[in-house]
Amino acid sequence: MNRTILYDEHLALNAKMVDFAGWEMPVQYTGIKDETLTVRQAQGMFDVSHMGEIRILGAGAGEFLDYVLSRKISHKNPELTNYAFLCYEDGGVADDLMVYQLDTDDYWLVVNAANTDKDFAYLEVMLTKYDRQNEILIINETADYGLIAIQGTGSLTPTINALAPIYPDLNISERVEALKRFRQVSFPLDDKRMVVSRTGYTGEDGYEVYLPVTDTIKLWQNLLKENVKPCGLGARDALRLEAGLPLYGHELSSEINPLEAGLGKFVELERDFVGKAMVDKQQRQLIALISQDKSIPRDGYRVFIQDQEIGYITSGSFSPTLNKGIAFALVSTDLAENTTKVEVAIRRKNHIYKITTTPFV
Amino acid sequence: MAEYRDDRYYVDSHEWILFDGDTATIGISDFAQEELGDIVYVEADSVGEKLEKGEIFGSVESVKVASDLFMPVDGEVLEFNEDLEEEPELINEDAYAAWIIKIKVSDPEQIEDLLDAKKYQEITE
C-alpha cells in the first residue's frame, strides 16, 4: 500500500484511514459533516498528494497534448489551469485531468491517483504514434511532489502565512495574492518547482499547492498553526458532489464519455483529437437529483419513470450542507423534455426525486 | 475506543439486543457507530412484521454509506424509536441508549447463539 509523506501527520490527528486506489488515505478526522461544513463556512485542507503528476516535456509537447486531449492546450494562456479529458479512440474517458503549463514545451498533467499508472502507459503508447516522439519525454513525477488543497473563502491568508516561511527568498505573498481563479503560478526551486493554483474540487474558492515532498510536512504543520482544519476524502467527496463536479469511475469512465456526462464545454470538437468519435455516441445523459423526503440515494441504485427503468445513480450521498439526499444519475436520452421528477428504488420502496441543476449548493 | 456493555448480547453484524422479559430492544454497537461515522438517517419499515433471525429490519445511513440492520433473533417488530427520525445522531452520542426497534421475542432459546460482550469485542479487534 502506498502512503503519502503526510501519513504520520494523519495518524497523529487520529484520522480514520482507508484504502483509496492503493493508497492509505484519511477518510475523516473529526467527522464528514463537520469537515464539509468547515470548508463551506471557513477553511479546510486536504492531503491529495496521492494524485499523479505526469510531466510532458520537449519540443512539440503542446501539440502532442492537443492531439491526445479534448482541448487545444498549446494556444491557451499559460497562466490558466485547464480541465480536459484524456480519451480512448471511441470517446470513452481514460481520465479527467488538469493541465498546468510549467514553461515553454513543459507541462504537467495532474491526474486521478487511481489512473496514474494507466495514464502514463497510455501516453507512452500514444507517443509512439506521434511524429516528434524522439523530442518528447514523459516523466511520472508523482513521488517527488506533495499536494495540499486549502479550500474555503478566506484561504488566501493562511496559505501565504504557511508558505512564506518555507520559501523566504521567493516572492510568495505578492504573486499568490495576484492569482485569479483557475490560474497558477510556478516557482522554480533547485531541481524541482513549487506551484500554487487557485483551484480545487469543493466548489469553494481556494488554493492547491504542489511542492517537493521534503517541504510538504512543514506546509501541513504551518497550516495547522493557521487553524486550517484537516479534512478527509469523505468530506472531499461530499463537497465535490454538492458542487456538481464529476468523479472518474462514477460520472466518467471508459464507458461514459464527456458529452454524455454533460461536460461538452471541455471538449473542442471542431478539431481532430483522440476520442472525437464521442460525438456519435450519446445514448445517455447525466441528470442531477435531489430528495423530496429523508431518503439518501447511493451509487448503483436504479432510476425509474413509472415502471420503466431509465438508468442508475452514478454518485449519491447525503449532503451535509443541504441536509438532503443528492445524486447524479445516468439516464436514457429518451427522457421527455418536460420531465421534472423520477423515482429512485431504495431498498423496498421507490422514492420521488426532483431533477435539479448543478451546483446543488 | 469503542465501549462494550455486558448487560446485553451482540451479533457479528454489530447489532446489540437487550432483553426485558419477553420483549427486547435492538440497536447498533458503539464500535459500529464509530465505523459508520456521522449517522444521518435511520429507518425501520418493518414495524408490525414477524421476522426471523438474520432478516433485515431496517437500515442506518451515514454520509457515506447505507448499512442494513439484521434481526439478532426471531421476533415481531413492535416499535421504532421515533426520536431517531429527527435526531439520528443520538446513535453517535450513545449507541447503547439509542435503541432502534423494540421486538416481541419469539424463541428465548436463541439467546444461546448470541455473543456476550467479551466475545463480541474479540471479533471487532
Interface residues (C-beta under 8 A of the other chain):
Chain A: K16 V27 Q28 G31 I32 K33 D34 T36 G234 D237 A238 K294 S295 I296 R298 S317 F318 P320 R347 R348 K349
Chain B: G37 D38 V40 Y41 E43 D45 S59 E61 S62 V63 K64 V65 A66 E85
